[in-house]
């Protein structure tokens, strides 16, 4: 598709080269989305000032010098170092030619929280063994665009990328450790905000807690990453209190402005019915907030923005859950709605301790606990925000993970990771839970209780990460996770506005591993594509609107199906006995559903027939196997008298040659042995009487024992 500017055309060519290169090798991404917009003329809005082309060496340096692990090509027939250089050079060229990337590439790729817990998300969620943080509620972490850790905080202390305490490091500062005025019990009480237009400068917001009387309110301090030899330090802008004239609640939330440059920081007053929207611009933090009346007062609670920035969900710290509309252009909060005030199972006895939206904004997940019994019960609930009316949303509630009395399984913090999956903190547990497919309805979302091992560290009770929600890219699409062999559904989520009356065109390109099923391209706002192998694939969408081309690309993951093979060691059941059916590939992460509806790891059968099992793995992918069980018998009497009837000991239903047989008389002496039985033992040279047989399968551990009477 032609592009109107030479720079955009060159950029598209470079990006196409990157895609072609990636077609034949698996890419381990440094981030999960790369949005690119090709424009006919340079933008002039202030919001795009940071994208003005710099000298080539300045633009290329972050990519050419980034750690190799962030751009690693696998299975490459070319020299890795050369490919690495080409990949980085292309990315640098895209920046220099004015092609605009999506905000927040790798800034959210690392989380530090809880009891010295660290989590990295590249190339996949992993427990990071080095961390200094101690916090059960407030925490916020920031990384650079390439996903390299910069610093993290619990609202009181700031730790640098080497996990050392950050100091007051400006020229006129005292050099002491930077002590912020937050509190370790302030739920979602810390937030790091990048200062617009000033690279390397950040604001750290912190809130006080009820345990301290909320005396310090909401404060902010500035971090300059050029201080302390590049490890960062706090400037003279330190512990500045936001002027609200009111006692402030715990918790702070951030959302990028509609201009894609500034940031809204939203906090709420204590029992005054007001939420405050403070704007962070290149000039700093505005001290003139947008005041938003909210009709319900509460001394506690926290806020969470939807990924598209159009909604805010608020928990008041008890059974009340509220939804509001948010205008990212004005900071206005409107249209209050009470979604849920009681638990249908335990009316009035629970509180919402964590909440999160699905990536497509259609679902809301609630972690609910029961404080009346020391929070030793909790559950995960899903609400369908597209159900229709408020009453329909209320009635759409589904329990994704039921209550349990196990304190290790109490659910609290709920946070969407950069991989689009939702992670759930579990009190006193060394695992994080995970909602694998959060856009899906009900059980199809797949909740894993032990999704991510975190060693001997404990997750935060009320916070995994607090991060500024970025605006959705101008071009974006949703990709539903899929299992191997099933088509993946791709749907356009956002398109740029354009006054043209010509309908837009949509072109998809499916890259990644070789051998994909079907064509490597498709057209239309919704398409399906199946991949032939598990792994990570790069998918690109190009939309042409009014003669302008817009491109977005992101990585998608194809999950493996479980291997399911019912053991064939025993396929015959004797009358009056039973056998166990089980799969050869057992895993504690799998769930089972047998033909009789049972869900154990094995099935005991006592009758012949056809039996099946369906196995689901931790990704929600399923596979099945079927087995036919036949009836078998061994007679307990034979009459070897020469009449041709019932002359020998016959294994009826089995293949006798697969069995070794030993026969003993009543004194325990072996009187017959055959390695591969032929159904021919007739007690020749033996007197009448009772004999005992022992059959052993030559290829399995199956054994058959019993007795037979010889009558002459």
C-alpha positions as CSV (number, residue, x, y, z in Angstrom):
1,X,0.0,0.0,0.0
2,X,1.6,3.3,-1.0
3,X,2.6,5.8,1.7
4,X,2.4,9.5,1.0
5,X,5.8,10.6,2.4
6,X,9.3,9.3,1.5
7,X,10.2,9.0,5.1
8,X,7.2,6.9,5.8
9,X,7.8,4.7,2.8
10,X,11.4,4.1,3.9
11,X,10.3,3.3,7.4
12,X,7.7,0.9,6.1
13,X,10.4,-0.8,4.0
14,X,12.7,-1.1,6.9
15,X,9.9,-2.5,9.1
16,X,8.9,-4.9,6.3
17,X,12.6,-6.1,6.3
18,X,12.3,-6.8,10.0
19,X,9.1,-8.7,9.5
20,X,10.6,-10.8,6.7
21,X,13.6,-11.5,8.8
22,X,11.4,-12.6,11.6
23,X,9.4,-14.9,9.3
24,X,12.0,-17.6,9.5
25,X,13.0,-17.5,13.1
26,X,11.4,-17.3,16.4
27,X,11.7,-13.9,18.1
28,X,12.0,-13.4,21.8
29,X,10.4,-9.9,22.3
30,X,11.6,-7.2,24.6
31,X,8.1,-6.0,24.9
32,X,4.7,-7.1,24.0
33,X,3.6,-4.5,21.5
34,X,5.1,-2.2,18.9
35,X,2.7,0.3,17.4
36,X,3.9,2.3,14.4
37,X,2.1,5.1,12.6
38,X,3.2,6.4,9.2
39,X,2.0,9.9,8.5
40,X,2.2,12.0,5.4
41,X,3.5,15.1,7.3
42,X,5.3,15.5,10.6
43,X,2.9,16.2,13.5
44,X,3.2,19.6,15.2
45,X,1.3,19.0,18.4
46,X,3.3,19.5,21.6
47,X,2.5,16.0,22.5
48,X,4.8,14.8,19.8
49,X,7.7,17.0,20.6
50,X,9.7,14.1,22.1
51,X,9.5,12.3,18.7
52,X,11.3,14.9,16.7
53,X,14.2,13.2,14.9
54,X,17.5,13.6,16.8
55,X,21.0,12.9,15.3
56,X,21.2,9.3,14.1
57,X,23.8,8.3,16.7
58,X,21.6,9.6,19.5
59,X,18.5,7.8,18.3
60,X,20.3,4.5,17.5
61,X,22.3,4.3,20.7
62,X,19.6,2.9,23.0
63,X,19.0,0.1,20.6
64,X,22.5,-0.6,19.4
65,X,23.8,-0.7,22.9
66,X,20.9,-2.5,24.6
67,X,21.5,-5.9,26.2
68,X,21.4,-8.6,23.6
69,X,18.8,-10.5,25.6
70,X,16.2,-7.9,24.6
71,X,16.5,-8.6,20.9
72,X,17.4,-12.2,20.8
73,X,16.8,-14.1,17.6
74,X,16.6,-17.9,17.9
75,X,17.4,-20.7,15.4
76,X,19.1,-18.2,13.1
77,X,21.1,-19.5,10.1
78,X,22.8,-16.1,10.0
79,X,25.4,-14.9,12.4
80,X,23.6,-13.9,15.6
81,X,25.7,-10.7,16.1
82,X,25.0,-9.5,12.6
83,X,21.3,-10.1,12.8
84,X,21.2,-8.4,16.2
85,X,22.9,-5.4,14.8
86,X,20.5,-5.3,11.8
87,X,17.5,-5.6,14.0
88,X,18.6,-2.7,16.2
89,X,19.6,-0.6,13.3
90,X,16.1,-1.0,11.8
91,X,14.4,0.0,15.0
92,X,16.7,3.0,15.3
93,X,15.9,4.0,11.7
94,X,12.2,3.8,12.4
95,X,12.6,6.3,15.3
96,X,14.7,8.6,13.2
97,X,12.3,8.6,10.3
98,X,9.5,9.8,12.5
99,X,7.6,6.6,12.7
100,X,5.9,6.8,16.1
101,X,6.1,3.8,18.5
102,X,3.4,3.0,21.1
103,X,4.0,4.4,24.6
104,X,5.1,2.1,27.4
105,X,7.1,-0.5,25.5
106,X,9.0,-2.0,28.4
107,X,8.4,0.3,31.3
108,X,6.1,-2.2,33.0
109,X,8.3,-5.3,32.4
110,X,9.5,-5.6,36.0
111,X,7.6,-5.7,39.2
112,X,9.1,-5.4,42.7
113,X,6.7,-5.9,45.7
114,X,6.0,-7.9,48.8
115,X,8.7,-9.6,50.8
116,X,11.7,-8.9,48.6
117,X,9.8,-10.3,45.6
118,X,10.8,-9.5,42.0
119,X,9.0,-10.5,38.8
120,X,10.3,-10.1,35.3
121,X,8.2,-10.6,32.2
122,X,10.7,-11.0,29.4
123,X,10.8,-13.4,27.7
124,X,8.2,-14.9,30.1
125,X,7.1,-14.3,33.7
126,X,10.0,-15.3,35.9
127,X,10.8,-14.9,39.6
128,X,13.7,-12.4,40.0
129,X,15.9,-13.5,42.9
130,X,17.4,-10.1,43.8
131,X,15.1,-7.5,45.5
132,X,15.3,-5.2,48.4
133,X,11.6,-4.1,48.8
134,X,9.5,-4.9,51.8
135,X,5.9,-3.9,51.4
136,X,2.6,-5.6,51.8
137,X,0.6,-2.9,50.1
138,X,2.2,0.1,48.2
139,X,4.7,-0.5,45.5
140,X,5.6,0.8,42.0
141,X,8.3,-0.1,39.6
142,X,9.6,1.7,36.5
143,X,11.9,0.4,33.8
144,X,13.2,2.0,30.6
145,X,11.6,1.5,27.1
146,X,13.8,-1.6,26.6
147,X,12.6,-3.2,29.8
148,X,15.7,-2.5,31.9
149,X,15.0,-1.8,35.5
150,X,15.4,1.8,36.7
151,X,14.1,1.9,40.3
152,X,11.2,0.9,42.5
153,X,9.6,2.1,45.7
154,X,7.2,1.3,48.5
155,X,6.3,4.9,49.1
156,X,8.9,5.3,51.8
157,X,12.2,4.1,50.3
158,X,13.4,4.2,46.7
159,X,15.7,1.5,45.5
160,X,17.9,1.9,42.4
161,X,18.5,-0.7,39.7
162,X,21.3,-2.2,41.8
163,X,18.8,-2.6,44.7
164,X,20.6,0.0,46.8
165,X,18.7,2.8,48.6
166,X,18.4,6.0,46.5
167,X,19.6,9.2,48.2
168,X,18.9,12.9,48.1
169,X,21.5,13.5,45.5
170,X,21.1,17.0,44.0
171,X,23.8,19.6,44.4
172,X,22.1,21.2,47.3
173,X,20.8,18.0,48.9
174,X,22.0,16.4,52.1
175,X,23.0,13.0,50.5
176,X,21.0,11.0,53.0
177,X,18.7,8.2,52.0
178,X,15.6,9.7,50.4
179,X,12.8,9.2,52.9
180,X,9.3,9.6,51.4
181,X,6.2,10.4,53.4
182,X,4.2,7.3,52.4
183,X,3.2,4.4,54.6
184,X,3.7,0.6,54.2
185,X,0.0,0.1,54.9
186,X,-1.3,2.5,52.2
187,X,-3.1,0.3,49.7
188,X,-1.9,1.2,46.2
189,X,-0.2,4.1,47.9
190,X,2.8,4.5,45.6
191,X,3.0,5.5,41.9
192,X,5.9,6.4,39.6
193,X,5.1,8.9,36.8
194,X,7.5,9.8,34.0
195,X,7.8,13.6,33.7
196,X,6.6,14.6,30.2
197,X,9.2,16.2,28.0
198,X,12.1,15.6,30.4
199,X,13.7,12.2,29.7
200,X,15.1,10.5,32.8
201,X,13.0,12.5,35.2
202,X,10.2,10.9,37.2
203,X,7.8,11.9,40.0
204,X,7.1,9.4,42.8
205,X,3.7,9.9,44.4
206,X,3.0,8.5,47.9
207,X,0.0,8.5,50.2
208,X,-0.2,8.1,53.9
209,X,-2.2,5.4,55.6
210,X,-5.1,5.2,58.0
211,X,-2.8,3.7,60.7
212,X,-1.0,7.1,60.7
213,X,-4.1,9.2,60.6
214,X,-3.5,10.0,56.9
215,X,-1.5,13.0,58.3
216,X,0.9,13.4,55.4
217,X,-1.8,13.4,52.7
218,X,-0.5,12.8,49.1
219,X,3.0,13.9,48.4
220,X,5.4,13.7,45.4
221,X,9.1,13.8,44.9
222,X,11.3,14.0,41.8
223,X,13.9,11.5,40.7
224,X,16.7,12.5,38.2
225,X,18.3,9.5,36.7
226,X,21.4,11.4,35.8
227,X,22.4,11.7,39.4
228,X,24.6,9.3,41.4
229,X,26.5,8.2,38.4
230,X,23.3,7.2,36.5
231,X,21.7,5.3,39.3
232,X,19.4,8.1,40.0
233,X,18.8,10.4,42.9
234,X,16.0,12.5,44.5
235,X,16.2,16.2,43.7
236,X,15.3,19.2,45.8
237,X,11.6,18.6,44.8
238,X,10.9,16.2,47.7
239,X,7.8,15.4,49.7
240,X,5.7,18.2,48.2
241,X,2.1,17.8,49.4
242,X,-0.7,18.0,46.9
243,X,-2.9,21.0,47.9
244,X,-6.5,19.7,48.4
245,X,-7.4,21.2,51.7
246,X,-8.8,17.8,52.8
247,X,-7.7,14.6,54.5
248,X,-6.8,12.2,51.7
249,X,-7.5,8.5,51.4
250,X,-5.0,5.8,50.7
251,X,-4.3,5.0,47.1
252,X,-3.3,6.8,43.9
253,X,-4.0,6.0,40.3
254,X,-2.5,7.3,37.0
255,X,-3.8,7.5,33.4
256,X,-2.1,9.0,30.4
257,X,-3.8,12.1,29.0
258,X,-5.7,11.9,25.7
259,X,-2.8,14.0,24.2
260,X,-0.6,11.0,24.8
261,X,2.0,13.2,26.6
262,X,0.6,14.3,29.9
263,X,-0.6,12.2,32.8
264,X,-3.6,12.4,35.1
265,X,-2.9,11.5,38.8
266,X,-6.2,10.8,40.6
267,X,-6.7,10.6,44.4
268,X,-9.7,10.7,46.6
269,X,-10.7,12.7,49.7
270,X,-11.5,11.2,53.0
271,X,-15.3,11.3,53.6
272,X,-15.6,14.6,51.6
273,X,-17.2,13.0,48.4
274,X,-14.5,14.4,46.1
275,X,-12.0,12.8,43.7
276,X,-9.1,15.0,42.6
277,X,-7.5,14.8,39.1
278,X,-4.0,16.4,39.1
279,X,-2.3,16.9,35.7
280,X,1.4,16.2,35.2
281,X,2.8,18.2,32.2
282,X,6.3,19.3,31.1
283,X,5.9,22.2,33.5
284,X,5.6,19.8,36.4
285,X,2.7,18.8,38.7
286,X,-0.2,21.2,38.5
287,X,-1.5,22.2,41.9
288,X,-4.9,23.1,40.6
289,X,-6.8,19.9,40.4
290,X,-10.0,19.0,38.6
291,X,-12.4,18.3,41.4
292,X,-15.0,15.6,40.8
293,X,-17.9,15.0,43.2
294,X,-18.6,11.4,43.9
295,X,-21.8,10.6,45.6
296,X,-20.5,8.1,48.1
297,X,-18.2,8.8,51.0
298,X,-15.7,6.3,52.3
299,X,-12.6,6.5,54.4
300,X,-10.8,3.8,52.4
301,X,-10.7,2.4,49.0
302,X,-8.7,2.4,45.8
303,X,-9.0,3.2,42.1
304,X,-8.2,1.3,38.9
305,X,-8.4,2.6,35.3
306,X,-9.6,0.5,32.5
307,X,-7.0,-0.2,29.7
308,X,-8.8,2.2,27.3
309,X,-8.9,4.9,30.0
310,X,-12.7,5.4,29.7
311,X,-13.6,3.9,33.0
312,X,-12.6,3.9,36.6
313,X,-13.5,1.1,39.0
314,X,-13.4,2.0,42.7
315,X,-13.5,-0.2,45.7
316,X,-14.4,1.5,49.0
317,X,-12.6,-1.1,51.0
318,X,-15.8,-2.9,51.9
319,X,-18.6,-4.5,49.9
320,X,-19.2,-1.5,47.7
321,X,-17.9,-1.6,44.1
322,X,-18.4,1.5,42.0
323,X,-17.9,2.3,38.3
324,X,-17.4,5.7,36.8
325,X,-16.7,7.2,33.3
326,X,-13.4,9.0,32.9
327,X,-12.6,11.7,30.3
328,X,-8.8,11.6,29.6
329,X,-9.0,15.0,27.9
330,X,-10.5,16.9,30.9
331,X,-9.8,14.6,33.9
332,X,-13.6,14.6,34.7
333,X,-15.1,11.6,36.5
334,X,-18.8,11.2,35.9
335,X,-21.7,8.7,35.7
336,X,-21.4,6.9,39.1
337,X,-22.8,3.4,39.3
338,X,-22.9,0.9,42.1
339,X,-22.2,-2.4,40.5
340,X,-22.3,-4.6,43.6
341,X,-22.8,-4.1,47.3
342,X,-23.1,-7.7,48.6
343,X,-21.9,-11.2,47.9
344,X,-24.8,-13.3,46.8
345,X,-23.3,-16.3,48.7
346,X,-22.6,-14.3,51.9
347,X,-24.6,-11.1,51.9
348,X,-22.8,-8.2,53.7
349,X,-19.8,-10.3,54.7
350,X,-17.1,-9.6,52.2
351,X,-14.9,-6.9,50.9
352,X,-13.3,-6.2,47.6
353,X,-9.5,-6.5,48.2
354,X,-8.4,-6.3,44.6
355,X,-9.8,-5.6,41.1
356,X,-8.7,-5.4,37.5
357,X,-10.1,-5.0,34.0
358,X,-9.6,-7.4,31.2
359,X,-7.3,-6.2,28.4
360,X,-10.3,-5.6,26.1
361,X,-12.2,-3.7,28.8
362,X,-15.1,-6.1,28.7
363,X,-14.6,-7.9,32.1
364,X,-13.9,-6.8,35.6
365,X,-12.2,-9.2,38.1
366,X,-12.7,-8.9,41.8
367,X,-10.7,-10.5,44.6
368,X,-13.2,-10.9,47.5
369,X,-12.4,-11.7,51.1
370,X,-14.3,-12.1,54.3
371,X,-12.7,-10.0,57.1
372,X,-15.1,-11.2,59.8
373,X,-13.2,-14.5,59.9
374,X,-9.7,-13.2,59.7
375,X,-9.7,-13.3,55.9
376,X,-9.2,-17.1,55.7
377,X,-11.6,-17.3,52.9
378,X,-11.6,-15.5,49.5
379,X,-12.7,-16.0,45.9
380,X,-12.2,-14.5,42.5
381,X,-15.3,-13.1,40.7
382,X,-15.8,-12.0,37.1
383,X,-18.3,-9.4,36.0
384,X,-19.3,-9.0,32.3
385,X,-19.3,-5.2,31.7
386,X,-20.9,-5.8,28.3
387,X,-23.9,-7.6,29.8
388,X,-26.1,-4.5,29.2
389,X,-27.9,-2.7,32.0
390,X,-26.5,-2.2,35.5
391,X,-28.7,-5.0,36.7
392,X,-27.5,-7.3,34.0
393,X,-23.9,-6.5,35.0
394,X,-24.7,-7.3,38.6
395,X,-26.3,-10.6,37.6
396,X,-23.4,-11.6,35.3
397,X,-21.1,-12.3,38.3
398,X,-19.4,-15.7,38.0
399,X,-17.1,-17.2,40.5
400,X,-13.9,-18.1,38.7
401,X,-12.1,-19.5,41.8
402,X,-14.3,-20.5,44.7
403,X,-13.7,-19.9,48.4
404,X,-11.3,-22.0,50.3
405,X,-10.4,-22.2,54.0
406,X,-6.7,-22.5,53.1
407,X,-5.0,-19.3,54.2
408,X,-2.4,-19.8,51.4
409,X,-5.1,-19.3,48.9
410,X,-6.6,-16.1,50.1
411,X,-6.7,-13.8,47.0
412,X,-5.9,-10.1,47.3
413,X,-3.9,-8.1,44.7
414,X,-5.1,-8.4,41.1
415,X,-3.0,-6.9,38.4
416,X,-2.7,-7.2,34.6
417,X,0.8,-8.0,33.4
418,X,2.5,-6.7,30.3
419,X,1.7,-10.1,28.7
420,X,-2.0,-9.4,28.9
421,X,-2.7,-12.0,31.6
422,X,-4.0,-11.1,35.0
423,X,-1.9,-12.1,38.0
424,X,-3.4,-12.6,41.5
425,X,-1.5,-12.3,44.8
426,X,-2.2,-15.0,47.4
427,X,-1.5,-14.4,51.0
428,X,1.1,-16.5,52.6
429,X,1.7,-18.4,49.4
430,X,4.9,-18.8,47.4
431,X,2.9,-18.8,44.1
432,X,1.0,-16.2,42.1
433,X,-2.3,-17.1,40.6
434,X,-3.0,-16.2,37.0
435,X,-6.1,-15.7,34.7
436,X,-4.7,-16.9,31.4
437,X,-7.5,-15.7,29.1
438,X,-9.0,-12.8,30.9
439,X,-11.1,-11.6,27.9
440,X,-13.1,-14.9,28.0
441,X,-16.3,-15.4,29.8
442,X,-16.6,-17.6,32.8
443,X,-14.5,-20.7,33.2
444,X,-13.1,-20.2,29.7
445,X,-10.8,-17.5,31.2
446,X,-8.8,-20.3,32.9
447,X,-7.6,-19.5,36.4
448,X,-4.3,-21.2,37.5
449,X,-3.8,-21.1,41.3
450,X,-0.1,-22.0,41.1
451,X,0.8,-20.3,37.9
452,X,4.1,-18.6,38.9
453,X,6.4,-19.9,41.6
454,X,8.1,-17.1,43.5
455,X,10.5,-19.1,45.6
456,X,10.4,-18.4,49.3
457,X,9.1,-14.8,48.7
458,X,5.6,-13.8,49.6
459,X,3.6,-11.6,47.3
460,X,2.1,-8.3,48.5
461,X,-1.2,-8.7,50.1
462,X,-2.7,-5.7,48.4
463,X,-0.4,-4.7,45.6
464,X,1.7,-6.3,42.8
465,X,2.4,-3.2,40.7
466,X,0.9,0.3,40.4
467,X,1.6,1.7,37.0
468,X,0.3,4.6,34.8
469,X,-2.1,3.2,32.3
470,X,-1.0,4.3,28.8
471,X,-3.5,5.4,26.2
472,X,-4.3,2.7,23.7
473,X,-2.3,3.1,20.5
474,X,-4.0,4.8,17.6
475,X,-4.1,1.5,15.8
476,X,-4.6,-1.6,18.0
477,X,-6.0,-5.0,17.8
478,X,-7.1,-7.8,20.1
479,X,-5.8,-11.3,19.8
480,X,-7.5,-14.0,21.7
481,X,-5.0,-16.6,23.0
482,X,-5.3,-20.0,21.2
483,X,-4.2,-23.5,21.6
484,X,-2.2,-25.3,19.0
485,X,-4.3,-26.4,16.0
486,X,-7.1,-23.9,16.8
487,X,-7.6,-20.7,14.8
488,X,-6.7,-17.5,16.7
489,X,-9.2,-14.6,16.4
490,X,-7.8,-11.2,15.6
491,X,-10.1,-8.1,15.9
492,X,-9.4,-4.4,15.3
493,X,-9.8,-2.6,18.5
494,X,-9.0,1.1,17.6
495,X,-8.6,2.9,14.4
496,X,-7.4,6.5,13.8
497,X,-10.1,9.2,13.2
498,X,-10.2,10.5,9.7
499,X,-12.9,12.7,7.9
500,X,-12.6,10.5,4.7
501,X,-15.8,8.9,3.6
502,X,-13.9,6.0,2.0
503,X,-14.1,2.9,4.1
504,X,-10.8,1.9,5.7
505,X,-9.0,-1.2,4.5
506,X,-7.4,-3.8,6.8
507,X,-4.4,-6.0,6.0
508,X,-3.0,-8.6,8.3
509,X,0.4,-10.3,8.1
510,X,1.2,-13.3,10.2
511,X,4.9,-13.9,10.7
512,X,6.9,-16.0,13.1
513,X,7.8,-19.6,12.8
514,X,7.8,-21.4,9.4
515,X,5.0,-23.8,8.4
516,X,1.9,-21.8,9.4
517,X,-1.4,-23.1,8.4
518,X,-3.2,-21.3,5.6
519,X,-2.0,-18.1,4.0
520,X,0.4,-15.6,5.7
521,X,-2.0,-12.7,5.2
522,X,-5.6,-11.8,5.5
523,X,-7.9,-8.8,5.2
524,X,-10.9,-7.4,7.1
525,X,-11.6,-6.0,10.6
526,X,-11.9,-9.5,12.0
527,X,-9.8,-12.5,10.8
528,X,-8.8,-16.0,12.0
529,X,-5.5,-17.6,11.6
530,X,-4.1,-20.9,12.9
531,X,-0.4,-21.6,13.5
532,X,1.3,-24.9,13.0
533,X,3.6,-24.8,16.0
534,X,3.6,-23.4,19.6
535,X,5.6,-20.4,20.3
536,X,5.6,-16.6,19.9
537,X,4.7,-15.0,16.6
538,X,4.8,-11.4,15.3
539,X,1.5,-10.2,13.8
540,X,1.1,-6.9,11.9
541,X,-2.0,-5.0,11.1
542,X,-2.0,-2.2,8.5
543,X,-5.0,0.1,8.2
544,X,-5.4,2.6,5.4
545,X,-7.8,5.5,6.2
546,X,-8.2,8.4,3.8
547,X,-5.0,7.5,2.0
548,X,-2.9,7.3,5.2
549,X,-1.4,4.1,6.3
550,X,-1.2,3.1,10.0
551,X,0.6,0.0,11.2
552,X,0.6,-1.8,14.5
553,X,2.4,-5.0,15.4
554,X,2.4,-7.2,18.4
555,X,3.5,-10.6,19.6
556,X,1.0,-13.4,20.2
557,X,1.5,-16.8,21.9
558,X,0.2,-20.1,20.8
559,X,-0.1,-22.4,23.8
560,X,0.5,-26.2,23.7
561,X,-2.2,-28.8,24.1
562,X,-1.6,-31.5,26.7
563,X,-0.4,-34.9,25.6
564,X,-3.0,-37.4,26.5
565,X,-2.5,-41.2,26.0
566,X,-4.5,-43.6,28.1
567,X,-2.3,-46.4,29.2
568,X,-2.9,-49.6,27.3
569,X,-1.2,-51.9,29.8
570,X,-4.6,-53.3,30.9
571,X,-7.5,-53.3,28.4
572,X,-9.4,-56.3,29.6
573,X,-11.5,-56.5,32.8
574,X,-12.3,-59.8,34.5
575,X,-15.8,-60.4,35.8
576,X,-15.9,-59.5,39.5
577,X,-12.7,-57.4,39.4
578,X,-11.8,-53.9,38.3
579,X,-8.9,-52.0,36.8
580,X,-7.7,-48.4,36.8
581,X,-7.6,-46.2,33.7
582,X,-5.0,-43.4,33.8
583,X,-3.0,-41.3,31.4
584,X,0.7,-41.9,30.7
585,X,1.4,-38.1,31.0
586,X,0.2,-37.1,34.4
587,X,0.7,-33.6,35.7
588,X,-0.4,-31.8,38.8
589,X,-1.3,-28.8,36.6
590,X,-3.7,-30.8,34.5
591,X,-7.4,-31.2,35.2
592,X,-9.3,-34.3,34.1
593,X,-12.9,-35.1,33.1
594,X,-13.8,-38.8,32.5
595,X,-16.7,-40.3,30.6
596,X,-18.6,-40.8,33.8
597,X,-18.2,-37.1,34.8
598,X,-15.6,-37.7,37.5
599,X,-12.6,-35.4,37.7
600,X,-9.9,-37.6,39.4
601,X,-6.6,-38.5,37.9
602,X,-7.7,-42.1,37.3
603,X,-10.9,-43.9,36.7
604,X,-11.8,-47.4,38.2
605,X,-13.8,-49.5,35.8
606,X,-15.4,-52.9,36.5
607,X,-17.3,-53.5,33.2
608,X,-16.4,-53.6,29.5
609,X,-17.1,-50.7,27.3
610,X,-15.7,-47.5,25.7
611,X,-14.2,-45.0,28.1
612,X,-12.7,-41.5,27.4
613,X,-10.9,-38.8,29.3
614,X,-10.5,-35.1,28.4
615,X,-7.5,-33.3,29.9
616,X,-7.0,-29.6,30.3
617,X,-3.6,-28.1,31.0
618,X,-2.6,-24.9,32.7
619,X,-3.3,-22.9,29.5
620,X,-6.8,-24.1,29.3
621,X,-6.0,-26.2,26.2
622,X,-7.6,-29.6,26.0
623,X,-7.0,-33.0,24.4
624,X,-8.7,-36.3,24.8
625,X,-8.2,-40.0,24.3
626,X,-10.6,-43.0,24.2
627,X,-10.0,-46.7,25.1
628,X,-12.1,-49.8,24.6
629,X,-12.1,-52.2,27.5
630,X,-13.1,-55.7,26.7
631,X,-14.4,-58.5,29.0
632,X,-12.0,-61.3,29.9
633,X,-12.2,-64.5,31.9
634,X,-10.2,-67.5,32.9
635,X,-12.1,-70.7,33.7
636,X,-11.9,-72.2,37.2
637,X,-12.5,-75.7,36.0
638,X,-11.1,-77.7,33.0
639,X,-12.0,-81.3,32.0
640,X,-9.2,-82.7,29.9
641,X,-11.0,-86.0,29.0
642,X,-10.5,-86.0,25.2
643,X,-14.0,-84.9,24.2
644,X,-12.7,-81.6,22.7
645,X,-14.6,-79.4,25.1
646,X,-13.0,-77.4,27.9
647,X,-9.8,-79.3,27.4
648,X,-7.2,-76.6,28.3
649,X,-6.8,-73.5,30.4
650,X,-7.8,-70.7,28.0
651,X,-7.3,-66.9,28.6
652,X,-10.5,-65.6,27.1
653,X,-10.3,-61.9,26.0
654,X,-6.5,-61.6,26.2
655,X,-3.8,-62.3,23.6
656,X,-2.3,-65.3,25.4
657,X,1.1,-65.0,23.7
658,X,1.7,-61.7,25.5
659,X,1.7,-63.5,28.8
660,X,4.1,-65.7,30.7
661,X,2.4,-68.4,32.9
662,X,3.5,-70.4,35.9
663,X,1.2,-73.1,37.4
664,X,1.6,-74.5,40.9
665,X,0.1,-77.5,42.6
666,X,-1.4,-77.4,46.1
667,X,1.9,-78.0,47.7
668,X,3.5,-74.9,46.0
669,X,5.6,-76.8,43.5
670,X,5.7,-75.4,40.0
671,X,4.4,-77.9,37.6
672,X,4.2,-75.8,34.4
673,X,6.0,-72.8,32.9
674,X,5.7,-71.2,29.5
675,X,7.3,-67.9,28.4
676,X,4.7,-67.0,25.8
677,X,1.5,-68.9,26.7
678,X,-0.4,-70.7,23.9
679,X,-3.6,-71.6,25.8
680,X,-2.5,-75.3,25.8
681,X,-2.0,-76.3,29.4
682,X,-4.2,-79.4,30.1
683,X,-2.6,-80.8,33.3
684,X,-1.0,-83.6,31.3
685,X,1.0,-86.0,33.6
686,X,-0.7,-84.3,36.6
687,X,-3.5,-85.7,38.8
688,X,-6.9,-84.2,39.1
689,X,-7.1,-81.5,41.8
690,X,-6.8,-77.8,42.4
691,X,-3.9,-75.8,40.8
692,X,-2.9,-72.2,41.1
693,X,-1.9,-70.0,38.1
694,X,0.2,-66.8,37.9
695,X,0.1,-64.9,34.6
696,X,2.5,-62.0,34.1
697,X,2.3,-59.7,31.1
698,X,5.6,-59.6,29.1
699,X,5.5,-55.9,28.4
700,X,3.6,-54.4,31.4
701,X,3.3,-54.8,35.1
702,X,-0.1,-56.4,34.8
703,X,-0.6,-59.7,36.8
704,X,-3.4,-62.2,36.8
705,X,-3.7,-64.8,39.6
706,X,-6.3,-67.4,40.5
707,X,-7.0,-71.1,40.7
708,X,-8.4,-73.8,38.4
709,X,-9.7,-77.3,39.2
710,X,-8.8,-80.2,37.0
711,X,-11.5,-82.8,36.7
712,X,-10.9,-86.0,34.8
